[in-house]
């Protein structure tokens, strides 16, 4: 992903072709994401939505052009659809969240200030008191909320969400939508969602990817 001068678009994609298995998944795909908006990508399974996000993140080879127009440091936060946890590792929720929030290695202990910050983050996502629970025993919805708390601190310039409602109960889903709406203008959101209600509630723009080999 290259960097260019500021503009009304945060992200511009043009002439994008994805061939993850030497067969075209997307061909000549174009997308413009306006700064400060919530932009949803919808479409059936196998259409290439998650692979598109992976290309934007620089994790999947592509042909074409992806340009980000950063205002500041250009921090991207990403919450994947699936997050594999090694259940043999004794990592707690606090350990995981402390990894990028203190200079001291987590194995040497978590600083009091860092633990207070983590407690506030968990309180925001309805997981108060879960600091010392092993990451491996969390339910899918609880793990998703931990990942969301991690992604939103500090607030990124671009937040990429892949099926963010997966595993969330109704209250947590409403919290997420309300949070995204409250941060509009100061953060740009690109999300893949199968939830039509969520798309109607929060999306400013919607791009449809029709299926394998589709051009959009």
Protein Blocks (a to p, Z undefined) as FASTA:
>chain_A
ZZddddfbfbdcehiacdfkopafbghiacdddehiacddeddehilmmmmmmmmnopac
cedjdddddfblopacdddfbdcddfkbccdfklmmmmmmcfbdfknopafklmmmmmmm
mmmnopghilmgcfklpcfklmmmmmmmmmmpccdfbdcdehklgopafklmmmmmmmmm
mmgojaccddddfblklmmmmmmbdcddfbghiaZZ
